[in-house]
Amino acid sequence: MIPDTRYAKSGAVHIAYQVVGEGPIDLVLITGLFSHIEHQWEEPSFARFLERLASFSRLIARVLAAAYP
């Protein structure tokens, strides 16, 4: 399941991020492997990695290059 993409505004830039999981700690993951945050869920091995992280935390994922006007 691909989580909803949310946007945070910083000045004139909107930064894409996703939140998945409900664990007791917040874990921020910033990757530069994908150009669009939704694409990281299309790679099965990387999606399993994200799901594993979300199993014990509230995973906040952001792609380094994912800034949209």
C-alpha positions, 0 to 999 in steps of 0.5 A: 500500500502506497501511503498518501503524499503530503506537502510541507511549505518552506518559503515558496517550495512545497516538500513532499513527504509520506508518513506510515506506521504508528510506532512509539518513535519517529524515524525520519528517512531521507533518500535520494534514490528516487525522483518521485516519492511514490516510486520508492514503493514500486521497488519490492525490496525497498518497499519491504525495507520501508514496511519493516521500518514502519513496523516499529516506528512512525516512518516519515519518508522524504525524497531529497529531490522531491520538491514541487512548486 
